[in-house]
């Protein structure tokens, strides 16, 4: 089944077998590393179906030049009935052309594997913890969180499809000063619910209407018991209730986007369990934390309230940072970095690999947290691969102008409002149409435009066309006469057959946007095939009076639709049946 799923892997295995034979013949020395040998489509499709650099990579060890070694490799490959052409290109690349029967077999593989086509076992069941969103629990999801949420969720889906076990995690930052501000804001809404005229929300508190229900619930439960009470009497209670209310709202907002986390980890619980202290103690043992004094801010006179204070510092300069970083503040509380160390250690105890999805504004902290996690995880007896994916902000546009809305949130655009306007699938797919580290404009006019310039519409339209054709055909798809398919049809199969390779490459690179790019190319290829039938009726899928070619083309179209659905499923997007 693995060969059926990944045509490129199957031919990579055949080339590996040829190299084994050349070792036996003495042409290649034994045990030479083949790690850099690749088998992939050539950049120019006119050069063939597959290309390998094997001769260029191995010629030096074989004591010959690449073209001479390529000739020996080709002599073996030409015996393979699935290879109808093999030629040397440039300094020693080998370009291969595959038989039409190879592509017909791949078409049958797509049909027989269905929703499993493209699935990989490369992850070997390893557990990957993907932490994403992790917004402060101080209000509803806004569009600043949206892109990271989609990228993280799509990456989780991709890694699962590629054979990993994935834990989707959300870190609840419920221990900082921002949740005390939230509690005070909730207390103000509580007083409002008791009938008090609170007037304009004071500066420094959260102004959004979303805290009104929290205040009403508190008033209903406690009456006026805390109306005039000292802050110390109600702060912790109101903080806990407000955080719980905000997390319920956040879960609801994310659910509208089709996002559900497996695990919500609390910073407050982490600190209550004294895990940051344990991390600090271990780092001190390794001389990676010491007590020192931070330098004054560079490039300007120190602020009047600045004073040299001895703090526990992590030796982040040892790992390329420009200065060592404090893990505690002068008041003894943990810095965000200090708490983060312990949190990542906790995650590492239940995973083989960690991936964080962060906003690009956190780029400056990547190096130090990676260094600290490497030190901590090694202390647990295993080095945990840890990667941080940075995601740029999204600019919302409408009518050519920046777009603002939502009184409910105060001064930002909520995720729920955007999903309500354009739909979950449009939001999700659009967020993946550019690399995450590239700036993005989310144009409300463009994302609902019915044109080929809108990648969401163009892709969904391809799938809807296929489904509509299958419904109208009056003939069932069949592989009985696939020999009737010509060059144009088999070119579509070649395009679809890239999917398993793209899945593995995207999973290896941790880049789910590659799936979206592939789907865009596949949709374009299908539309081109369809449009050829507008110019030449003989190329249309449904041919009156010729059930054989109609059934074969329907079989092809159905397979293309299947690949589109498989790709969209990875990204958490539903394929539409009609438009």
C-alpha positions as CSV (number, residue, x, y, z in Angstrom):
1,X,0.0,0.0,0.0
2,X,2.9,2.4,0.7
3,X,4.0,2.2,-2.9
4,X,0.5,2.9,-4.1
5,X,0.2,5.9,-1.8
6,X,3.5,7.5,-2.7
7,X,4.5,7.0,-6.3
8,X,7.7,9.0,-5.8
9,X,8.7,6.9,-2.8
10,X,8.2,3.8,-4.9
11,X,10.5,5.0,-7.6
12,X,13.0,6.3,-5.0
13,X,13.1,2.7,-3.8
14,X,13.7,1.4,-7.3
15,X,16.6,3.8,-7.8
16,X,17.9,2.6,-4.4
17,X,17.8,-0.9,-5.6
18,X,19.8,0.1,-8.7
19,X,22.4,1.6,-6.4
20,X,22.5,-1.6,-4.4
21,X,23.1,-3.5,-7.6
22,X,26.0,-1.1,-8.6
23,X,27.5,-1.7,-5.2
24,X,27.4,-5.5,-5.8
25,X,29.0,-4.9,-9.2
26,X,31.8,-2.8,-7.6
27,X,30.8,0.3,-9.4
28,X,29.9,2.0,-6.1
29,X,31.9,1.4,-2.9
30,X,29.9,-0.2,-0.1
31,X,28.1,1.8,2.7
32,X,28.3,5.2,0.9
33,X,25.7,7.6,2.4
34,X,22.8,8.2,0.1
35,X,21.1,10.8,2.4
36,X,21.4,13.5,-0.2
37,X,20.0,11.5,-3.1
38,X,16.7,12.9,-4.2
39,X,13.9,11.7,-6.5
40,X,11.4,14.4,-7.4
41,X,9.7,16.0,-10.4
42,X,11.9,18.2,-12.5
43,X,11.3,21.9,-12.3
44,X,10.4,21.9,-16.0
45,X,7.7,19.2,-16.7
46,X,8.9,19.0,-20.3
47,X,12.1,17.3,-19.0
48,X,10.2,14.3,-17.8
49,X,8.2,12.9,-14.9
50,X,10.9,12.4,-12.3
51,X,14.5,13.5,-11.9
52,X,17.3,12.2,-9.6
53,X,20.6,13.6,-8.6
54,X,22.1,10.2,-7.6
55,X,24.9,10.3,-10.1
56,X,26.0,13.8,-9.1
57,X,25.9,13.0,-5.4
58,X,27.7,9.7,-5.6
59,X,30.2,10.1,-8.5
60,X,33.1,11.3,-6.3
61,X,32.9,8.3,-4.0
62,X,32.7,6.1,-7.1
63,X,35.9,7.6,-8.5
64,X,34.3,8.7,-11.7
65,X,32.4,11.7,-13.2
66,X,28.7,12.2,-12.8
67,X,27.7,11.6,-16.4
68,X,29.7,8.3,-16.5
69,X,28.0,7.1,-13.4
70,X,24.6,8.3,-14.7
71,X,25.1,6.1,-17.8
72,X,25.5,3.0,-15.5
73,X,22.4,3.9,-13.5
74,X,20.4,4.4,-16.7
75,X,21.5,1.0,-18.0
76,X,19.7,-0.6,-15.0
77,X,16.7,1.7,-15.1
78,X,16.0,1.0,-18.7
79,X,15.1,-2.6,-17.8
80,X,12.2,-1.3,-15.7
81,X,9.0,-1.6,-17.8
82,X,7.4,1.4,-16.0
83,X,10.3,3.7,-17.2
84,X,9.9,4.5,-20.9
85,X,12.6,7.1,-21.1
86,X,15.8,7.9,-19.2
87,X,18.3,10.6,-20.2
88,X,21.2,12.6,-18.8
89,X,20.7,16.3,-18.4
90,X,23.3,18.9,-17.6
91,X,26.2,17.8,-15.5
92,X,24.6,14.5,-14.5
93,X,21.0,14.7,-13.6
94,X,18.9,11.8,-14.7
95,X,15.4,12.6,-16.1
96,X,12.9,9.8,-16.3
97,X,9.6,9.4,-18.2
98,X,7.1,7.0,-16.8
99,X,4.7,4.8,-18.8
100,X,1.1,5.7,-19.2
101,X,0.2,2.5,-17.3
102,X,2.1,3.9,-14.3
103,X,-0.3,6.9,-14.2
104,X,-3.3,4.7,-14.8
105,X,-2.3,2.6,-11.7
106,X,-1.9,5.8,-9.7
107,X,-5.3,6.9,-10.7
108,X,-6.7,3.6,-9.5
109,X,-4.8,4.1,-6.3
110,X,-6.4,7.4,-5.6
111,X,-9.9,5.9,-6.2
112,X,-9.2,2.8,-4.1
113,X,-7.6,4.6,-1.2
114,X,-10.1,7.4,-1.1
115,X,-9.8,9.5,2.0
116,X,-6.6,7.7,2.9
117,X,-4.8,8.7,-0.3
118,X,-1.7,10.7,0.6
119,X,-1.7,9.6,4.2
120,X,1.9,8.9,5.4
121,X,3.5,6.9,8.2
122,X,6.6,9.1,8.3
123,X,5.7,10.4,11.8
124,X,6.0,6.8,13.1
125,X,3.6,7.7,15.9
126,X,5.9,10.2,17.6
127,X,4.0,12.7,19.8
128,X,4.2,16.3,18.8
129,X,2.9,19.0,21.1
130,X,1.6,22.0,19.0
131,X,0.8,25.0,21.2
132,X,-1.1,27.7,19.4
133,X,-3.4,30.7,20.1
134,X,-2.6,31.0,23.8
135,X,-4.2,34.4,23.9
136,X,-4.5,36.2,27.3
137,X,-7.9,35.3,28.8
138,X,-9.0,38.9,28.9
139,X,-11.6,39.1,26.0
140,X,-12.9,37.4,22.9
141,X,-10.7,36.2,20.1
142,X,-9.8,39.0,17.7
143,X,-8.3,38.9,14.2
144,X,-4.8,39.4,15.6
145,X,-5.1,35.8,16.9
146,X,-6.8,34.3,13.8
147,X,-3.9,33.6,11.6
148,X,-1.8,31.8,14.3
149,X,-4.9,29.9,15.3
150,X,-5.5,28.6,11.7
151,X,-1.8,27.9,11.0
152,X,-1.4,26.0,14.3
153,X,-4.6,24.0,13.7
154,X,-3.7,23.2,10.1
155,X,-0.2,22.2,11.1
156,X,-1.7,19.8,13.7
157,X,-4.0,18.3,11.0
158,X,-1.0,17.9,8.6
159,X,1.2,16.2,11.2
160,X,-1.6,13.8,12.1
161,X,-2.1,12.9,8.4
162,X,1.6,12.3,8.2
163,X,1.6,9.8,10.9
164,X,2.3,11.8,14.1
165,X,0.3,11.7,17.3
166,X,-0.6,15.4,18.0
167,X,-1.5,17.2,21.2
168,X,-3.2,20.5,20.5
169,X,-2.4,22.8,23.5
170,X,-3.5,26.2,24.7
171,X,-1.5,27.9,27.4
172,X,-3.8,30.1,29.6
173,X,-1.8,33.1,30.9
174,X,-3.9,33.5,34.0
175,X,-1.1,34.5,36.5
176,X,-0.1,38.0,35.3
177,X,-1.1,41.5,36.1
178,X,-3.5,41.5,33.1
179,X,-5.9,39.2,34.9
180,X,-6.0,41.4,37.9
181,X,-7.0,44.2,35.5
182,X,-9.7,41.8,34.2
183,X,-11.0,41.2,37.7
184,X,-11.2,44.9,38.4
185,X,-13.0,45.4,35.1
186,X,-15.4,42.6,36.0
187,X,-16.0,44.2,39.4
188,X,-17.0,47.4,37.6
189,X,-19.5,45.5,35.5
190,X,-20.7,43.8,38.7
191,X,-21.5,47.2,40.2
192,X,-23.2,48.1,37.0
193,X,-25.4,45.0,37.1
194,X,-26.4,46.1,40.7
195,X,-27.8,49.3,39.2
196,X,-24.9,51.6,39.6
197,X,-24.2,54.2,36.9
198,X,-20.5,53.4,36.2
199,X,-20.2,56.1,33.4
200,X,-17.3,55.8,31.0
201,X,-14.9,52.9,31.6
202,X,-11.8,54.3,33.3
203,X,-8.5,54.2,31.4
204,X,-6.5,51.0,32.2
205,X,-9.6,48.8,32.4
206,X,-11.0,46.6,29.7
207,X,-13.9,48.6,28.0
208,X,-15.6,45.8,25.9
209,X,-19.2,44.9,26.5
210,X,-18.2,41.2,26.7
211,X,-17.7,41.6,30.5
212,X,-21.3,42.6,31.0
213,X,-22.6,39.0,31.3
214,X,-19.8,38.2,33.8
215,X,-20.9,41.1,35.9
216,X,-24.5,40.1,35.7
217,X,-23.7,36.5,36.8
218,X,-21.6,37.8,39.7
219,X,-24.4,40.1,40.8
220,X,-26.9,37.3,40.6
221,X,-24.8,34.9,42.6
222,X,-23.4,37.3,45.3
223,X,-25.9,40.2,45.4
224,X,-24.3,43.3,46.8
225,X,-21.9,41.5,49.1
226,X,-18.8,42.8,47.3
227,X,-20.1,46.2,46.1
228,X,-18.2,48.2,48.7
229,X,-15.8,45.5,49.9
230,X,-12.1,46.0,49.9
231,X,-10.4,44.7,46.8
232,X,-8.5,42.1,48.8
233,X,-11.8,40.5,49.6
234,X,-13.0,39.9,46.1
235,X,-10.0,40.2,43.7
236,X,-9.1,36.5,43.6
237,X,-12.7,35.4,43.4
238,X,-13.5,37.8,40.6
239,X,-10.3,37.0,38.8
240,X,-11.1,33.2,38.8
241,X,-14.7,33.8,37.7
242,X,-13.7,36.4,35.0
243,X,-11.0,34.1,33.6
244,X,-13.4,31.2,33.5
245,X,-16.0,33.3,31.7
246,X,-13.4,34.5,29.1
247,X,-12.1,31.0,28.5
248,X,-15.7,29.9,27.8
249,X,-16.0,32.7,25.3
250,X,-12.6,31.9,23.7
251,X,-13.5,28.2,23.3
252,X,-16.8,29.3,21.7
253,X,-15.0,31.7,19.3
254,X,-12.4,29.1,18.3
255,X,-15.2,26.5,17.8
256,X,-16.8,28.7,15.2
257,X,-13.5,28.5,13.3
258,X,-13.5,24.7,13.8
259,X,-10.7,24.7,16.3
260,X,-10.7,22.5,19.4
261,X,-7.7,22.1,21.7
262,X,-6.9,18.8,23.5
263,X,-5.3,20.5,26.5
264,X,-5.7,23.9,28.3
265,X,-2.7,24.4,30.7
266,X,-2.9,27.1,33.4
267,X,0.0,29.3,34.2
268,X,-1.5,29.9,37.7
269,X,-1.6,26.1,38.3
270,X,2.0,25.8,37.0
271,X,3.2,28.4,39.5
272,X,1.1,26.9,42.4
273,X,2.9,23.6,41.7
274,X,6.2,25.4,42.1
275,X,7.4,24.2,38.7
276,X,9.3,27.4,37.9
277,X,11.3,27.0,41.1
278,X,12.2,23.4,40.1
279,X,13.4,24.6,36.6
280,X,15.4,27.4,38.2
281,X,17.1,25.0,40.6
282,X,18.1,22.6,37.8
283,X,19.5,25.5,35.7
284,X,21.5,26.7,38.6
285,X,23.0,23.3,39.0
286,X,24.2,23.6,35.4
287,X,25.4,27.2,35.9
288,X,22.9,28.4,33.4
289,X,21.3,30.7,36.0
290,X,23.2,33.0,38.3
291,X,22.5,36.1,40.3
292,X,23.6,39.3,38.6
293,X,22.7,42.9,37.9
294,X,21.2,43.9,34.5
295,X,22.9,46.7,32.6
296,X,21.0,50.0,32.2
297,X,19.0,50.3,29.0
298,X,21.3,51.0,26.1
299,X,21.4,54.1,23.9
300,X,19.7,56.4,26.4
301,X,19.9,57.7,29.9
302,X,18.4,55.3,32.5
303,X,14.9,56.2,33.6
304,X,14.7,58.0,37.0
305,X,13.2,55.0,38.7
306,X,15.8,52.6,37.3
307,X,18.2,51.1,39.9
308,X,20.7,48.3,39.7
309,X,19.0,45.2,41.2
310,X,20.4,41.8,41.6
311,X,18.2,39.3,39.8
312,X,18.4,35.6,38.8
313,X,19.6,35.7,35.2
314,X,19.6,33.0,32.5
315,X,22.9,32.9,30.5
316,X,21.2,33.5,27.2
317,X,24.4,35.2,25.9
318,X,25.9,31.7,25.8
319,X,23.3,30.9,23.1
320,X,23.7,34.0,21.0
321,X,21.5,36.5,22.8
322,X,22.8,40.1,23.3
323,X,22.4,40.0,27.0
324,X,21.5,37.6,29.8
325,X,17.8,37.6,30.7
326,X,16.1,37.8,34.1
327,X,13.8,34.9,35.1
328,X,12.3,36.9,38.0
329,X,11.3,40.5,38.6
330,X,12.6,42.7,41.4
331,X,9.4,42.0,43.4
332,X,10.2,38.2,43.3
333,X,7.5,37.3,40.8
334,X,8.4,35.4,37.7
335,X,9.0,37.1,34.4
336,X,7.1,35.8,31.4
337,X,10.4,34.1,30.3
338,X,10.9,32.5,33.7
339,X,7.4,31.0,33.8
340,X,7.8,30.0,30.1
341,X,10.8,27.9,30.9
342,X,8.9,25.8,33.4
343,X,5.9,25.5,31.1
344,X,8.0,24.1,28.2
345,X,9.7,21.7,30.5
346,X,6.2,20.4,31.5
347,X,5.2,20.1,27.9
348,X,8.4,18.2,27.1
349,X,7.6,15.5,29.6
350,X,4.7,14.4,27.5
351,X,6.0,14.8,24.0
352,X,8.8,13.8,21.6
353,X,8.8,17.3,19.9
354,X,7.4,20.8,20.7
355,X,6.2,23.3,18.2
356,X,5.0,26.8,19.3
357,X,3.1,29.2,17.0
358,X,3.9,32.8,18.0
359,X,3.2,36.2,16.7
360,X,6.1,37.8,14.8
361,X,6.4,40.4,17.6
362,X,7.9,37.7,19.8
363,X,10.8,37.0,17.4
364,X,13.3,38.5,19.8
365,X,12.7,35.8,22.4
366,X,12.9,32.7,20.2
367,X,16.6,32.2,20.6
368,X,16.7,32.3,24.3
369,X,13.6,30.1,24.9
370,X,15.0,27.5,22.5
371,X,18.3,27.5,24.3
372,X,16.6,27.2,27.7
373,X,14.4,24.4,26.5
374,X,17.3,22.5,25.0
375,X,19.1,22.7,28.4
376,X,16.1,21.7,30.4
377,X,15.0,18.8,28.1
378,X,18.6,17.4,28.1
379,X,18.4,17.4,31.9
380,X,15.4,15.1,31.6
381,X,17.6,12.6,29.7
382,X,16.3,13.3,26.2
383,X,16.8,16.2,23.8
384,X,13.4,17.4,22.6
385,X,13.3,19.0,19.2
386,X,11.7,22.4,19.6
387,X,10.6,24.8,16.9
388,X,8.9,28.2,16.9
389,X,6.8,29.3,13.9
390,X,6.3,33.0,13.6
391,X,3.1,34.4,12.2
392,X,2.7,38.0,10.9
393,X,-0.3,40.1,11.7
394,X,-3.3,40.4,9.3
395,X,-4.5,43.8,8.0
396,X,-8.2,43.8,7.5
397,X,-9.4,45.7,4.4
398,X,-12.8,46.6,3.0
399,X,-13.5,49.0,0.1
400,X,-9.8,49.6,-0.2
401,X,-9.6,50.9,3.3
402,X,-8.5,49.5,6.7
403,X,-11.6,48.0,8.3
404,X,-12.7,48.4,11.9
405,X,-15.8,47.2,13.7
406,X,-17.2,45.6,16.8
407,X,-18.4,47.7,19.7
408,X,-18.6,44.4,21.7
409,X,-14.9,44.1,21.8
410,X,-14.0,47.7,22.5
411,X,-11.5,48.6,19.9
412,X,-10.7,45.6,17.8
413,X,-12.3,43.2,15.3
414,X,-13.5,39.9,16.7
415,X,-12.9,36.6,15.1
416,X,-16.6,35.7,15.6
417,X,-17.7,38.7,13.7
418,X,-15.5,37.9,10.7
419,X,-16.5,34.2,10.7
420,X,-20.2,35.4,10.7
421,X,-19.5,37.7,7.8
422,X,-17.7,35.4,5.4
423,X,-17.8,31.8,6.9
424,X,-15.3,29.5,8.6
425,X,-13.9,27.9,5.4
426,X,-13.2,31.2,3.7
427,X,-11.3,32.5,6.8
428,X,-9.3,29.3,7.3
429,X,-8.3,28.8,3.7
430,X,-7.4,32.5,3.1
431,X,-5.1,32.5,6.1
432,X,-3.1,29.7,4.4
433,X,-2.8,31.3,1.0
434,X,0.5,33.0,2.0
435,X,3.5,31.9,4.0
436,X,2.8,32.7,7.7
437,X,5.9,35.0,8.0
438,X,4.7,37.2,5.1
439,X,2.4,40.2,5.7
440,X,-1.2,39.6,4.7
441,X,-4.2,41.7,3.8
442,X,-7.6,40.1,4.5
443,X,-9.8,41.9,2.0
444,X,-13.5,41.3,2.8
445,X,-14.4,42.2,-0.8
446,X,-11.9,39.9,-2.4
447,X,-12.4,36.8,-0.2
448,X,-16.1,36.6,-1.2
449,X,-15.5,37.5,-4.9
450,X,-16.6,34.8,-7.4
451,X,-13.5,35.0,-9.6
452,X,-10.3,33.1,-10.3
453,X,-8.5,35.8,-8.5
454,X,-10.0,34.5,-5.3
455,X,-8.2,31.3,-4.4
456,X,-10.9,30.1,-2.0
457,X,-13.6,30.4,-4.7
458,X,-11.4,29.0,-7.5
459,X,-10.7,25.9,-5.5
460,X,-14.2,25.3,-4.2
461,X,-15.6,25.9,-7.7
462,X,-13.3,23.2,-9.0
463,X,-14.7,20.7,-6.5
464,X,-18.3,21.8,-7.1
465,X,-17.9,21.5,-10.9
466,X,-16.7,17.9,-10.4
467,X,-19.6,17.0,-8.1
468,X,-22.1,18.6,-10.4
469,X,-20.7,16.7,-13.4
470,X,-20.9,13.4,-11.6
471,X,-24.6,14.1,-10.6
472,X,-25.6,15.1,-14.2
473,X,-23.6,12.4,-16.1
474,X,-26.1,9.6,-16.2
475,X,-23.1,7.3,-16.4
476,X,-21.2,5.8,-13.4
477,X,-17.4,6.4,-13.2
478,X,-15.5,3.4,-14.2
479,X,-11.9,2.3,-14.6
480,X,-12.8,-0.3,-17.2
481,X,-11.4,1.7,-20.1
482,X,-8.7,4.0,-18.7
483,X,-6.6,3.2,-21.8
484,X,-9.0,5.7,-23.5
485,X,-7.5,8.6,-21.5
486,X,-5.1,10.7,-23.5
487,X,-2.2,12.9,-22.7
488,X,-4.3,15.8,-21.3
489,X,-6.1,13.5,-18.9
490,X,-2.9,11.8,-17.7
491,X,-1.3,15.2,-17.2
492,X,-4.1,15.8,-14.6
493,X,-3.2,12.5,-12.9
494,X,0.5,13.6,-12.8
495,X,-0.6,16.8,-11.0
496,X,-2.8,14.9,-8.5
497,X,-0.1,12.3,-7.9
498,X,2.1,15.0,-6.3
499,X,-0.1,15.1,-3.3
500,X,1.5,12.3,-1.2
501,X,5.0,13.9,-1.8
502,X,3.7,17.4,-1.0
503,X,2.1,16.0,2.3
504,X,5.4,14.5,3.4
505,X,7.5,17.6,2.4
506,X,5.0,20.0,4.1
507,X,5.0,17.9,7.2
508,X,8.8,17.7,7.3
509,X,9.1,21.4,6.9
510,X,6.1,22.1,9.3
511,X,4.5,24.2,6.6
512,X,0.8,23.6,6.1
513,X,0.5,26.4,3.5
514,X,2.2,24.1,1.0
515,X,-1.0,22.0,1.0
516,X,-3.0,25.2,0.1
517,X,-0.5,26.1,-2.6
518,X,-0.7,22.5,-4.1
519,X,-4.5,22.6,-4.1
520,X,-4.5,25.9,-5.9
521,X,-2.3,24.4,-8.6
522,X,-4.5,21.3,-8.9
523,X,-7.6,23.4,-9.2
524,X,-6.0,25.5,-11.9
525,X,-5.0,22.3,-13.8
526,X,-8.6,21.0,-13.6
527,X,-10.2,24.3,-14.7
528,X,-7.8,24.4,-17.6
529,X,-8.8,20.8,-18.5
530,X,-12.5,21.8,-18.2
531,X,-12.1,25.0,-20.3
532,X,-10.4,23.0,-23.1
533,X,-13.8,21.3,-23.5
534,X,-15.5,24.7,-24.1
535,X,-13.2,25.2,-27.1
536,X,-13.3,21.6,-28.3
537,X,-16.5,19.6,-27.6
538,X,-14.5,16.3,-28.0
539,X,-12.6,17.1,-24.9
540,X,-15.6,17.5,-22.6
541,X,-16.0,15.0,-19.8
542,X,-19.5,13.8,-20.8
543,X,-19.5,12.5,-24.4
544,X,-23.0,11.6,-25.7
545,X,-22.9,8.3,-27.4
546,X,-19.6,7.2,-25.9
547,X,-20.1,5.7,-22.5
548,X,-16.6,4.3,-22.3
549,X,-14.7,7.6,-22.5
550,X,-17.4,9.3,-20.4
551,X,-17.0,6.7,-17.6
552,X,-13.2,7.0,-17.8
553,X,-13.2,10.8,-17.6
554,X,-15.7,10.7,-14.8
555,X,-13.4,8.3,-12.9
556,X,-10.6,10.8,-13.4
557,X,-12.7,13.8,-12.3
558,X,-13.9,11.9,-9.2
559,X,-10.3,11.2,-8.3
560,X,-9.3,14.8,-8.6
561,X,-12.2,15.7,-6.4
562,X,-11.0,13.2,-3.9
563,X,-7.6,14.7,-3.7
564,X,-9.1,18.1,-3.3
565,X,-11.2,16.9,-0.4
566,X,-8.2,15.1,1.2
567,X,-6.1,18.3,1.1
568,X,-8.9,20.5,2.4
569,X,-9.6,18.0,5.2
570,X,-6.0,18.5,6.4
571,X,-6.5,22.2,6.5
572,X,-9.9,21.9,8.3
573,X,-11.9,23.2,5.3
574,X,-15.0,21.6,4.0
575,X,-15.4,21.0,0.2
576,X,-18.6,22.3,-1.2
577,X,-20.9,20.2,-3.3
578,X,-22.4,23.0,-5.3
579,X,-22.1,26.8,-5.8
